[in-house]
Amino acid sequence: MSYEAFMAMVNALISRKRLNIKPRFYHDTDKGKYYAHCDGVKIIGTPTSKKVTVKWGSGHTAMAAI
């Protein structure tokens, strides 16, 4: 997925859940990953997959399709 698609999907997820969170986005071109920091939750995506990694708390990790 593209960086713009990643940002749109994260924003759509936040608006669907009616959360009042403004995520901060970052595109690391060296690692080829997209990052969204949302109120203590980090969402990590890549250009080659529609799945994302979600990290929160003290080391919790999950994979999700958005």
Secondary structure, DSSP 8 states (H G I E B T S, - for coil): --HHHHHHHHHHHHHHTT-----EEEEETTTTEEEEEETTEEEEE-TT-SEEEEEETTTEEEEEE-
